[in-house]
Amino acid sequence: MPVSDGRGLDRFIAFPYDHYRDDPLWVPQLRRDVQTLLSPSKNPFFQHAEAQYWTARTPDGQMVGRIGAIKNDMHNKEHEDRVGFYGFFESINDQTVANALWDTAATWLKQRGFDTMRGPMSPSINDECGLLIKNNGMPPSLMMPYNPPYYEALHERYGFTKAKDLLAFEGGGSAKPPERFQRLAQRVAQRAGITLRPLNKKRFAEEVELVKALYNKAWEKNWGFVPLTEAEIDHLAKQLKPIVIPDLVVFAERAGEVVGFGVALPDFNLALLHNRSGRFFPGILKVLWYSRKIHRARVLLLGVVPELRGKGIDGTLYNWVWQACVKHGMPNGEGGWILEDNVPMTKAALQLGFEVSKTYRVYDKPL
């Protein structure tokens, strides 16, 4: 059944809270944040994209699944392809239900001229994306998806094939990075004339402008990359500002010009985990209580301009972020995601003593 009004959207949003009720690893996001993500009037992603949502119900009205189909013009412009997307997929463990959801999304995408259905992306590669296929038994970190293990079999039986795996790395635990790594980072910084500084929250708007100038340049060659518009970066910055710790955001500068940056955040999912209803009030009081006890960081972004890659600048950023996280009571952290074939980044993470903690798979299916 297509979502066509506010009541239908509320049902679409509500389904996971029932579906995952007894799963201790699922992290309930605040329902109002999910509504913002899905709403064209509130999310600037929809200035260059379109989506349609559906719910699946039994004859007696019981909800058993949901899905969204997404037309992302920015992706198609960047990659010059005809790939459409599905996301927000949830289903009971019933192949018939799952197939009906994918068939519905596929029909919508084919009608718009797409030749491939890719996902899950909810709604894009810059949001929650990939299907969790290997897990270390921990809840997902901030801005990462979660699903039951049986979703993998549902996908494969439908005929999806792997497009790319995305890796998350877990590590830390010590007071500082390995000493040899610190020495190397210092040498690299001196040799390249690199200085590091934290975010200045008093100049937050100006700092966001620096991120805008760097973000699309630093990630432009990655598989599946879709540029973020200025409006999208402003929107993301506004959402994250309340939990940003200035020390955990680092800028690398050379001759007065910013050439790289790293962003880590407290893993707020560890607080959201305790508000099982996802409702803002009174749930936010519980979230705020547990937010004081967050002991894990989420390394969200780490990038260097293309002309200075391979010179070890990423190592200086890693070194800063690690020590800053320890200083603020978060000695452990999850970094990622990183593309499975991004050899320099995966090698650096492994050299730091991090290990692959979760694997997420993006699937394709011809239409």
WOBEL-V437757 format. One record per pair of residues at least 24 apart in sequence whose ideal C-beta (glycine too) atoms are under 6 Angstrom apart, sorted by the first residue. I is the first residue (numbers start at 1). GAP is how many residues later the second one is. D is the distance in Angstrom with one decimal. If there is no record, write none. Layout:
# WOBEL-V437757
{{I	GAP	D} {I	GAP	D}}
This chain:
# WOBEL-V437757
{{1	54	5.4} {2	52	5.4} {3	50	4.0} {11	44	5.8} {12	41	5.2} {12	43	5.6} {12	54	5.4} {15	48	5.4} {15	51	5.2} {15	75	5.9} {16	74	5.7} {17	261	5.5} {19	71	5.6} {25	114	4.9} {26	120	5.5} {27	112	5.3} {27	113	6.0} {27	242	4.5} {27	245	5.3} {27	246	5.2} {28	247	6.0} {28	248	5.7} {28	250	4.0} {30	248	5.8} {30	250	5.8} {31	247	4.5} {32	248	5.5} {44	187	3.7} {44	188	5.0} {44	191	5.2} {48	25	4.8} {48	26	4.6} {51	72	5.9} {52	56	5.6} {54	50	5.4} {56	41	5.6} {56	45	5.8} {64	28	4.7} {64	33	5.2} {65	25	5.8} {65	26	3.8} {65	32	5.0} {65	36	5.2} {66	24	5.2} {67	34	4.2} {67	38	5.2} {69	36	4.0} {69	39	4.4} {69	40	5.5} {70	53	4.8} {71	41	5.6} {72	52	5.8} {74	152	5.1} {75	151	4.8} {78	148	5.8} {82	32	5.0} {82	33	4.5} {83	33	4.6} {83	35	5.1} {84	25	3.6} {84	30	3.5} {84	33	5.8} {85	33	5.4} {85	34	5.2} {85	36	4.8} {86	31	5.8} {86	33	4.0} {87	32	5.5} {87	33	5.0} {87	34	4.8} {87	35	3.5} {87	36	5.2} {88	34	4.9} {89	31	5.1} {93	57	4.8} {95	62	5.7} {98	56	4.3} {99	59	5.8} {102	56	5.6} {106	261	5.6} {110	257	4.9} {114	253	6.0} {115	252	5.6} {116	248	5.5} {116	250	5.9} {117	248	5.0} {117	250	5.7} {118	246	5.1} {124	102	6.0} {125	99	4.9} {125	101	5.5} {126	102	5.9} {130	36	4.8} {130	230	2.8} {130	231	5.9} {130	232	5.2} {131	230	5.0} {132	228	5.7} {133	226	5.4} {133	228	4.9} {134	225	4.0} {135	223	5.5} {136	221	4.4} {139	130	6.0} {139	134	5.8} {141	126	4.9} {141	128	5.7} {141	157	4.5} {141	193	4.4} {142	125	5.2} {142	126	5.3} {142	127	5.0} {142	156	4.3} {155	208	5.6} {159	206	5.7} {160	203	3.8} {160	205	4.9} {161	203	6.0} {162	199	5.7} {163	199	4.7} {163	201	4.3} {164	59	5.9} {164	198	5.0} {165	175	4.2} {165	194	5.5} {165	196	5.4} {166	171	3.9} {166	194	4.3} {167	169	5.9} {167	171	5.1} {167	173	5.7} {167	189	5.2} {167	192	5.9} {168	166	5.5} {168	168	3.7} {168	169	5.4} {168	189	5.2} {168	190	4.2} {169	166	4.7} {169	167	5.6} {169	180	4.4} {169	185	4.0} {169	187	6.0} {170	164	5.2} {170	187	3.6} {171	182	5.4} {171	183	3.2} {172	159	5.1} {172	160	4.3} {172	161	5.1} {173	158	5.5} {173	159	5.6} {175	151	5.7} {176	147	5.5} {177	142	5.5} {177	145	4.8} {182	137	5.7} {185	130	4.7} {185	131	4.5} {185	134	4.2} {188	124	3.6} {188	128	5.8} {189	127	4.9} {192	119	5.8} {193	61	5.2} {194	58	5.4} {194	60	5.5} {194	119	6.0} {195	58	5.2} {196	54	5.5} {196	56	5.7} {196	124	5.3} {197	54	5.5} {198	48	4.9} {198	49	5.0} {199	47	4.4} {199	50	3.7} {201	45	4.9} {208	29	4.6} {210	48	5.1} {214	47	5.9} {217	88	5.7} {218	85	3.2} {218	87	6.0} {219	84	6.0} {223	116	5.7} {243	25	5.5} {245	83	5.8} {247	77	4.2} {248	76	5.2} {250	67	5.8} {250	70	4.5} {252	61	5.7} {259	46	5.0} {259	49	5.4} {260	44	3.9} {260	53	5.3} {262	40	4.4} {262	55	4.0} {262	59	4.9} {263	37	4.7} {263	38	4.3} {264	33	4.8} {264	35	4.7} {264	57	4.9} {264	61	5.9} {265	33	5.2} {265	35	5.8} {266	28	4.5} {267	27	6.0} {267	29	4.3} {267	31	4.6} {270	24	5.1} {295	35	5.8} {296	34	5.9} {296	36	5.1} {296	37	5.9} {297	28	4.3} {297	33	4.2} {297	36	3.7} {298	36	5.7} {299	34	5.6} {299	36	3.8}}
